[in-house]
Amino acid sequence: MKRSITIAGHRTSISLEPAFWAEIRRIAKADGTSLARLVASVDGARHGGLSSALRLLVLERLKSEAARTERG
């Protein structure tokens, strides 16, 4: 699924699977930020493609949440 988002004043298109978009929206809501701000923060810190960086954000967040659940 392709979406267009404005980052630093310019539009960019990002292709991600619907499950990743759902998780990114959930992460943004949990962090009290907008989807655009979350994507912009990932964009500013990435070292590869933006879609890959967003997938890694989701992976790391889910791993962190799973670890907290396991610790109780």
C-alpha positions in Angstrom: 0.0 0.0 0.0 1.5 3.3 -1.0 0.9 6.5 1.0 2.1 10.1 0.4 3.4 12.0 3.5 4.9 15.4 3.8 8.3 15.4 5.4 10.3 18.6 5.9 8.0 20.4 3.5 8.1 17.9 0.6 5.8 15.1 -0.3 7.2 11.6 -0.4 5.6 8.2 -1.2 6.1 5.3 1.0 5.2 1.7 0.2 4.4 -0.6 3.1 2.2 -3.6 3.7 -1.1 -2.7 5.4 0.0 -4.5 8.6 3.0 -2.2 8.9 0.8 0.9 8.3 -1.5 -0.3 11.1 1.4 -0.8 13.5 3.0 2.5 12.6 -0.4 4.3 13.3 -0.6 2.4 16.6 2.9 3.4 17.6 2.3 7.1 16.7 -0.9 7.1 18.8 0.9 5.4 21.7 3.6 8.0 21.6 1.1 10.8 21.4 2.4 12.0 18.0 1.1 12.2 14.5 1.9 9.7 11.8 3.7 12.4 9.8 5.9 13.4 12.8 6.8 9.8 13.5 7.7 9.2 9.9 9.8 12.4 9.9 11.7 11.4 13.0 12.5 8.0 11.4 13.5 9.8 8.2 15.9 12.0 10.0 17.7 9.1 11.7 17.7 6.5 9.0 20.7 5.0 7.2 18.9 3.2 4.4 15.5 3.4 2.6 12.6 4.9 4.5 10.3 1.9 4.0 13.0 -0.4 5.5 13.6 2.0 8.4 9.9 2.0 9.2 9.7 -1.7 9.1 12.6 -1.9 11.5 10.9 0.6 13.8 7.9 -1.7 14.0 10.1 -4.8 14.5 12.1 -3.1 17.3 8.9 -1.8 19.0 7.2 -5.2 18.9 10.3 -6.9 20.3 10.6 -4.4 23.1 6.9 -4.8 24.0 7.2 -8.6 23.9 10.3 -8.5 26.2 8.4 -6.3 28.7 5.5 -8.7 28.6 7.8 -11.7 29.3 9.4 -9.9 32.3 6.0 -9.4 33.7 
